């Protein structure tokens, strides 16, 4: 059992003793009421969530974090607080597999239990929780064809976002269309230079980016990391613990070489477009095609 799992277990044991109290509107106060000690980046995330709600503005967050750094822990806390404080709010949890979505949902339930269940449930299962305030938290499978139909979603959690398919990402985003302060949090360790998570991290607009390397997590010792580096090797160590989007080891060409080729090809294409701009495709009288040598293009640049 990890330290984070142990913390959740201890919080759950407080259920019977927890008095009926009003749930704080501030997620930071909610964490404090449960006795949760936050890492700096976890505090930063809850502040972003609080500000988004207060300003009625949408929030988009990418958490690129080391394994065992507490990213699922803090997102589960945020989801539990969302359900307890948002009337008729819907929180959707998606991941590459239903099992992974279910594990994050289980953590949400642990925080809900630890808070003393101040808002009673009306329906509860291993993948879904509905509360008397109309809130709904549901973990879904990764098949984009089977998750359509949910609307007015206020919070989406992409667990292991780097491994979620682009089709899943594209099918979930429209669910947020009618909620002004909707929130999307994609949390993951890197999984190569592919997929929506990498693309949004590298060049996406309007995202808040949070990076957490293993060396910044006080629960991960230097001794463990030294041993992990030796056993995993540089490629896997950088990906799993140092937030690095590594190129595919089996690739014939490095990612940088392919990118440069694409840039050069686009550059050549633009040169040709400019050179042919305004030039006739064929002589209207003779039907003879013009010669490319007549354009005097210098390809050396």
N, C-alpha and C positions, 0 to 999 in steps of 0.2 A: 504494500500500500504506500503510495506517495504521500509526501507531507501535505499536499493540497487535498488529497482524498481524506486524509486524517482530519484536516480542519473541517471539512464538510460533515464528516461523521460526528464530530464533537458538537457542531452547530445543530445537527438534527436531534441530538439527545436533549437539547434544551426545549423541545416542543411542549412536553407536558408541563414544564415549569413556566413557560413564557406567558406573561399576563396579556390580556386583551388590550392592545394599544393601537392608537391611530398610526398608520404607516406614514413615515416622513415623506414629503414630496421630493425632497432633495435626495438623490441616490447616494451621495456621500454620507448623509445622516443615516440613511438606511443601512449602509455598510457598518457605520459606527455602532448602530443599535444592535447589530449582530456580533459585535466584537471583532470584526474583520480588520486586520492590519493590511493596508494597501501598499503595493509597490508604487513608485512614482508614475509609471506609465498607466497603471490601473486607475490611479487618481485622475490622471489626465483624461482618460476615456470617460469617466463618470462626469467630469466637469463639462466635456464636450456634449454629452447627452443632456445634462441639466440646461445648458445654454440653448441648445436646439429646441428644447421643450418650452423654455421661457420666451424665446423669441418667435416661436411658431415657425421655425425654419427647418428645411430638410437637413439631414446629416448623413454624410458618406465617409466611412472610416475603413482604412486598410490596416490590419495589424499583422506585420511581418515579424514573427517572433520565434525564438528558439523553442525546441521541444521542452516540455516541463517548466515553462516559464509562467504559467498561470493564466494564459489567454482564455481558455475555456472556462476557467473558474470565474473570472471577472465578467465574461459575457453572460454566463448563467445567472450571476447576481443581478446584472442589468435587466435580463429578461424577467426574472422574478419580480423585481421592483416595478417594471413596466406593467406587468399584469395586475399587480396590487393597486396601482395608482392611476390606471388609464381606463376609464369607463368605455366599454365596448371596443377596447383595443385588441388587435390581433397581432400576435407574434408568431412568425413562421421560422422554423429551424430546418435548414437543408444542408446536405453534405453528400459526398460521393456514394454513401450507402445508408440505408435506413438504420443499421446498427449504430453508425457514428452519430446520426441525428438523435437516435434514442439515448445514447450516452450523455449527450449535452442536455437533453430534456430531463434526464434523471438528475443531473446537477441542479437544474432549475427547481425541480421538486424538492431537493434537499434544502435549498434556501427558503422555499415556500414553507416547508415544515418547520425550519429553524425560526422563522418569523412568528410562529404560533398560529398560522393560517387565519390571519385577521379578516380576510374576505373568504367566506365559506365556498366550497366547490359545489357545483351543480352536476358536474359530470367529470369523471376522472378515469384515465386508463394509462397504459404504459407509454403511450405516444401522444396523449392529449389531456389538457386540463381546461375546463370551463368554470368560471367563477360567477358569483351572484352579481357582480358589477358588469357583467357582459363580456369581460375579457376572456381571451382564448389564446392558449399557447399550444402549438401543434408541431410535432416533428414529422417531416415528410420524406418519402423515398426520393431517389435521385432521378427518377424517370420524368422528364419534363412533360411527357404526354399525359401523365396521370395526376399531375398536381394543379392543373389549370382549374379555374372556377372559384378560387378564393379571391376576395376583393377587400378593399379598404384595410390593407395591411399597414400597421404602424411601425413594425420592427421586423427586419429580416436578419437572421444570423446565417452566414455561410461558413459552416464548420469545415476546416480543411479546404478553404476556398481555392487554393492552387491546384487542387485535384478535382474540383467540380467542373463539369463540362460547360462549354460556352452556351450550349442549348439550354441548360438548366438556368444559367445566369440570365439569359435573354427572356426566358419564360416567366421568371419570378419578378423582374423589375416592374412590369405593368401592374402588378398587384398593388403598388404603392401610389398609383396615379392620383387618387382622390384624398390623400392624407397630407395636409400642408407641411407637417413637421415629421414626415416619415424618416425612418432611420435604417441605414444599411451598414452592417458591420461584417466585413469579410476577414476572418482570422485564419492564419495558416503559417506553416513553415514553407519555404520555397519548394517548388517541384520542377525545376528547370525553367527555361525561357520560352514558355508557351502558355496558352490559356488566358482567360480574362484577368485573373489575378495578377499575373506578370505584366500584361499589357497595361492595365490600369495603374499598377505601381510605377511602371516606367514612363508612361506618357499620359495618363488619364487626367482629366480636369475635375476640379471641385471635390477632390478627395483629401481628407486629413490622413496623413501617413504616420504610423507609429512603428518604430523598429526596436526590437528588444533582443539583443544578442545574449547568449548564455553567460558571457563574462559579466553581464550587467544584472544577473539574477543572483541574489544572495543565497538562494536555496541550492544552487549548483556549485559544487566545490571545484577549485582549481585542480585538485587531484583527480577528480572524475573526468574533467575535460582533457587532461593530459593523457589519461588512459584511453578515452574515447577517440582521441586524435590518432593514437597509435593503432587502435583496432579497426577503426572505420576508414582511415586514410584521408587525405586532404579533401577529395571531392565530396564524399558523404559528410565529413565533419563540417565543412563550410556550409553545406546545404541545411543540415539538421540543427546546427548550433550557432552559426554565425550569420544567418539571414542572407546568404549569398545565392543568387539565381545562377546556378551553374549550367554551362552548356552540356549537352548530351555527350557523355564519354565515348559512346559508340559512333558518334557522327564522323563522317569522312572529312568534313571541313569545319573549322571553328566558326562559331556564330558571327564573330567580327568580320571574317572573310566573306561570308555569305551576304551580310548586311552591306559591306562595301561594294560587292558586285551589284546588288540591287540598286544602290545609290548611283553607281557608275552607269548602269543600264538606263535609269531614269534620266540621267544627265544627257546621255547620247540621244535618247528619245526626244528630249526637249530641243536639242540642237537640230535634229531632223525636222521637227515641227516648225521651227523658226525658218529653216532653210527653204522648206517647201511652201511656206505661207504665201499665198497670192500667186503661186506658180500654176499654170494650166496643167491639167492632167494629160492632155493630148492636144496636138495641133488641130484646130477645128476645120482647117482646109484640107490638110493632107492626111490626117489621122496618124501621123508619126509621133511616137512618144519622145519627150525631151531626154537628153542624156544627162545622167547624174554628174558627169565630169564638168558640165557647164556651170554647176553651182559653186565650184571651187571651195568645197568644205574642208577645213583643216581639222582632221580627227586627232591630231597629236595632243590637243588640250583635253 
